[in-house]
């Protein structure tokens, strides 16, 4: 929960009593191993998961085996909000690395949302952020070149990791294989390898021992036209501006028809 709290605190100011209610949730610690399925397409998720440590992928697989990664689950992320609607998952989530999570049952999570507007608002805002990341993914694949796609993805992942875990602003743990990056960016593994080599030769990044180092953020940002606006860095203050919480709660009601 600490990583989720760190991440959310960068975007939302919540009353202290709300954080206390988070602490009272019946959270169950669980560890998934690399390549272990967490959610399978067609199943009804029964739990919400808060990522403490590790990476996972959210993806769809076509009948012929081709895979499209639509997002990465990082420390501080929470999934899967479809549990609120009680519908079958339209995607799968699989651990890329050893992943430590805290799970809460669907029933308890829904009760928590219904009982506190600020908590509902916080999770609504988290869902807004993920929707924005998914929209940017469409633009990334549809309109950016290979260099731009990879540069943009690296900057996004580094920014998200820093929001949840703090630490260096130039280093990014990199558990992704070339195939993972290819399946996320609509490229081939060979194309990813060649493009990563080109970025290294240009002095934009360095890569060693499972870590990317961003050597020239300004040039990498200019190359990829990376703008953090879609990550919604502007902090919302539900304490000083209670009307934001009400607006967020109304948004959650309209989106899923459950939080009433």
FENPEZI-V434781 format. One line per field, one symbol per residue. burial: 1 if it has 16 or more other C-alpha atoms within 10 Angstrom, else 0. A space follows every 50 residues. Layout:
burial = ???
This chain:
burial = 10111111101111000000000000100001000101110001111111 11111111110000001111111111111111111000101111111111 11111100110110001111111111111100100110011001011111 11111111111111100001110111011111111110100100110011 00011110000111101001101101000111000111000001110111 1100000010
